[in-house]
Amino acid sequence: MSKCLSYALDLGLPVFPCWDTPANKKTDKTPLTKNGFYDAVTDPAKIREMFTRPCLVGVPTGSVSGVDVLDVDPRNGGREWYEAHKGKLPATRAHRTRSGGLHLLFKHLDGLRCSTSKIAPGIDVRADGGYIIWWPAAGLEFKEYPPAGLPEWPLWLLPSMMSRPVAPPRPYPRQTFENKSMERQIEGLIKTVANAPEGERNSITYWAACRAGELVAAVQMGAGLAIEIITVAAVRSGLPNFEAKKTAESGVTGGRVARQSGWKRCGELDGQFGGRGEEMIVAPRQ
């Protein structure tokens, strides 16, 4: 039995496998499952089916697992904030990360979602809509659970963590295509963008928009619809609407022009998908 499988079985939390490729930053720590952290399971038989190769153990954060995480990233200034405020933080389970950062675990706060540098530069929150790598399963240093279990988030942090209520995401544009193969390809593009991990959302959105632009060039869909579909998916992944639309417009235009002129395909990500590109964009119906 592999170490990651053994740890996944013993953890008692929803888990899913992630790539362990530190030499390739584009794939490292990304999900090995088709639907990302949405595929996390607790059933031992399903865990054994998932963890068939050496990998990292991913755990979804938020209401799914009951665990939120304060992510201290020293590469972006998080160490300074942590050193200044650690005396006010309650004792809790802590994981050292491979980049030298720190994950501090708390009970899930209802309604809390992921955020990046909202508290301070280099201080991120992992909650609903996100996941973490469970670094102790990879042999990294950790501090055990307190005797009383995970603490609540400290009250003094709440004002800087909580977002104002936002309107529900707008639905995807409704469109029926006669070409079912193309319809599956579009569904795959939507799923790939919507599940894009933080830090890769803009580049994956551009890649998908380029592919949609190629469909526009082939007169298989209109440019306006292609832009709208990619924009909505990117907003659902966490990109601001303005950035999502701008990236979608740029990618659709680039993909259309490249296809029509015979230039090199736009938006190629140098093997980011590890040879799985076609599998990811032609996703089967659920």
MOGIBEL-V315298 format. One record per residue. RES is the residue in one letter. SS is DSSP state (alpha for helix, beta for strand, coil for the rest). PHI is phi in whole degrees, 0 to 359 (none if undefined). PSI is psi in whole degrees, -180 to 180 (none if undefined). Layout:
res/ss/phi/psi
RES/SS/PHI/PSI
RES/SS/PHI/PSI
//
This chain:
res/ss/phi/psi
M/coil/none/131
S/coil/290/159
K/alpha/296/-42
C/alpha/293/-38
L/alpha/295/-44
S/alpha/300/-44
Y/alpha/293/-41
A/alpha/298/-39
L/alpha/292/-34
D/alpha/273/-13
L/alpha/291/-37
G/coil/79/14
L/coil/236/160
P/coil/299/135
V/beta/224/160
F/beta/204/153
P/beta/277/147
C/beta/230/154
W/coil/299/140
D/coil/241/80
T/coil/228/70
P/coil/301/-23
A/coil/283/-18
N/coil/240/96
K/coil/294/-21
K/coil/285/-28
T/coil/255/-23
D/coil/304/131
K/coil/74/3
T/coil/276/153
P/beta/297/144
L/coil/272/-9
T/coil/269/155
K/coil/297/-40
N/coil/253/23
G/alpha/62/-142
F/alpha/291/-11
Y/alpha/293/-16
D/alpha/270/4
A/coil/299/141
V/beta/225/163
T/coil/243/-14
D/coil/292/124
P/alpha/304/-39
A/alpha/295/-41
K/alpha/289/-34
I/alpha/298/-43
R/alpha/298/-36
E/alpha/292/-35
M/alpha/283/-44
F/coil/266/74
T/coil/255/3
R/coil/213/160
P/coil/302/134
C/coil/195/179
L/beta/263/155
V/beta/263/118
G/beta/263/145
V/beta/228/122
P/beta/292/143
T/coil/261/168
G/beta/95/-150
S/coil/294/-26
V/coil/297/-43
S/coil/254/-17
G/coil/81/10
V/beta/238/128
D/beta/250/160
V/beta/223/133
L/beta/266/114
D/beta/258/111
V/beta/265/112
D/coil/252/103
P/alpha/292/-20
R/alpha/291/-21
N/alpha/242/24
G/coil/96/5
G/alpha/292/-28
R/alpha/298/-41
E/alpha/298/-45
W/alpha/296/-43
Y/alpha/296/-45
E/alpha/297/-33
A/alpha/281/-22
H/alpha/238/-2
K/alpha/297/-27
G/alpha/292/-20
K/alpha/264/-6
L/coil/273/140
P/coil/289/155
A/coil/296/132
T/coil/205/174
R/coil/293/140
A/beta/222/140
H/beta/239/132
R/beta/282/137
T/coil/262/165
R/coil/294/-25
S/coil/274/3
G/coil/93/6
G/coil/272/-162
L/beta/214/136
H/beta/251/120
L/beta/252/125
L/beta/263/140
F/beta/222/161
K/beta/297/144
H/coil/296/134
L/coil/262/120
D/coil/305/127
G/coil/92/-10
L/coil/284/133
R/beta/240/168
C/coil/297/148
S/beta/209/157
T/beta/239/120
S/beta/55/28
K/beta/283/-36
I/beta/285/-46
A/beta/190/162
P/coil/303/129
G/coil/82/7
I/beta/243/106
D/beta/250/160
V/beta/241/131
R/beta/248/115
A/coil/214/-138
D/beta/303/134
G/coil/90/12
G/coil/217/-174
Y/beta/203/166
I/beta/230/161
I/beta/274/131
W/coil/276/88
W/alpha/296/-28
P/alpha/303/-29
A/alpha/292/-19
A/alpha/263/7
G/coil/91/9
L/coil/275/159
E/coil/298/144
F/beta/210/161
K/beta/249/129
E/coil/294/169
Y/coil/299/142
P/coil/296/157
P/coil/305/-34
A/coil/272/4
G/coil/88/-173
L/coil/293/137
P/coil/277/166
E/coil/287/161
W/coil/299/141
P/coil/294/140
L/alpha/300/-35
W/alpha/292/-16
L/alpha/273/-21
L/alpha/301/-44
P/alpha/302/-35
S/alpha/273/-10
M/alpha/263/-39
M/coil/279/138
S/coil/266/155
R/coil/293/150
P/coil/303/137
V/coil/241/155
A/coil/294/149
P/coil/299/150
P/coil/299/141
R/coil/291/150
P/coil/290/159
Y/coil/293/145
P/coil/302/133
R/coil/278/127
Q/coil/205/132
T/coil/254/131
F/coil/249/137
E/coil/292/-35
N/coil/277/102
K/alpha/292/-29
S/alpha/296/-42
M/alpha/292/-37
E/alpha/299/-42
R/alpha/294/-37
Q/alpha/296/-43
I/alpha/295/-42
E/alpha/301/-40
G/alpha/294/-39
L/alpha/298/-45
I/alpha/301/-48
K/alpha/295/-40
T/alpha/297/-44
V/alpha/290/-46
A/alpha/297/-29
N/coil/260/12
A/coil/298/133
P/coil/288/152
E/coil/302/137
G/coil/97/-18
E/coil/239/3
R/alpha/296/-43
N/alpha/294/-45
S/alpha/292/-38
I/alpha/290/-37
T/alpha/299/-44
Y/alpha/296/-43
W/alpha/302/-48
A/alpha/294/-38
A/alpha/296/-37
C/alpha/297/-42
R/alpha/295/-39
A/alpha/295/-36
G/alpha/297/-33
E/alpha/294/-36
L/alpha/292/-36
V/alpha/297/-44
A/alpha/298/-31
A/coil/275/8
V/coil/57/39
Q/coil/257/-11
M/coil/196/160
G/coil/278/154
A/alpha/296/-40
G/alpha/298/-42
L/alpha/293/-42
A/alpha/300/-45
I/alpha/296/-43
E/alpha/296/-44
I/alpha/298/-48
I/alpha/291/-38
T/alpha/298/-47
V/alpha/298/-43
A/alpha/297/-40
A/alpha/292/-38
V/alpha/296/-40
R/alpha/294/-27
S/alpha/284/-19
G/coil/125/-3
L/coil/285/143
P/coil/299/150
N/alpha/303/-44
F/alpha/299/-46
E/alpha/294/-40
A/alpha/298/-46
K/alpha/292/-41
K/alpha/297/-43
T/alpha/293/-41
A/alpha/296/-45
E/alpha/299/-44
S/alpha/296/-45
G/alpha/292/-43
V/alpha/298/-43
T/alpha/297/-46
G/alpha/297/-43
G/alpha/294/-40
R/alpha/295/-47
V/alpha/295/-43
A/alpha/297/-41
R/alpha/293/-42
Q/alpha/288/-30
S/alpha/263/-9
G/coil/80/15
W/coil/287/174
K/coil/299/143
R/coil/304/136
C/coil/276/157
G/coil/79/11
E/coil/294/140
L/coil/248/28
D/coil/51/47
G/coil/77/23
Q/coil/305/-35
F/coil/270/11
G/coil/57/39
G/coil/80/8
R/coil/255/14
G/alpha/304/-49
E/alpha/294/-37
E/alpha/298/-36
M/alpha/281/-33
I/alpha/271/-16
V/coil/250/71
A/coil/276/139
P/coil/291/157
R/coil/295/147
Q/coil/266/none
//
